[in-house]
Amino acid sequence: MLGHRLSEWCGHGPILEEDIALTNIALDLVGEANLLLGRAATAENAGRDADALAFLRDVREYRNALIVELPKGDFGFTVARQFLFSVYALHQWEALSTSADDDLAGIAAKALKETRYHVRHSAEWLVRLGDGTDESHGRVQDALDELWRFTGELFLTDDVEQALVKQKLAVDSSSLFDAWKRDVTDVISRATLRMPGDVYMQRGGRSGMHTEHLGVMLAEMQVLPRTYPGAKW
């Protein structure tokens, strides 16, 4: 989902170098998703492949966090979201790189290298915007305040995840919060931005309850496979 959102910047970045950077990060995220969906299809063993899982599921069957399906907004919003999510992904991939599932551990090790760059890139931009002009500071602060209520969902856990944790296949999402908060607080401070206060945390994406934005996005993503079932290109 986040890879698709970033792809919407292709040809619209504020400068050429950033246009290319955002597109490359989008490709990283879509590539990671493709590997994970392929592994999920193998585990499911129901005759579906990665494409079927990506393009032939309905909106309620998606389990992504709400934060990644929100519209891309302005550049400050995109930077703030990418930073908040990338720091979370970094710690998740680090933990998954020791998974008892060799395939998942391999995917995590590859993704970890990419995510280190995503964190560095988005953090540098957050500092640049936060410690820049009054307008750039205000825009990125507004973005942080808006996005903060969607971050709590990243650290929710459930019985399915806990069962996988016991088998050393998954990571307890709640265990990642302290490291995430530490890293996020450090960069927000360097960016001369204000940490958002305690707010009600939105949830629902992990259980298939999404914002209205996901249905619109899936309609665009899935139009070709649904119009021409079984087509290959």
Secondary structure, DSSP 4 states (H G I P E B T S, - for coil): -HHHHHHTTTTT-SSHHHHHHHHHHHHHHHHHHHHHHHHHHHHHTSS--HHHHHHS--GGG----GGGTS---SHHHHHHHHHHHHHHHHHHHHHHTT-SSHHHHHHHHHHHHHHHHHHHHHHHHHHHHHTS-HHHHHHHHHHHHHHGGGTGGGG---HHHHHHHHTTSS--GGGGHHHHHHHHHHHHHHTTPPPP---PPP--GGGT---HHHHHHHHHHTHHHHHSTT---
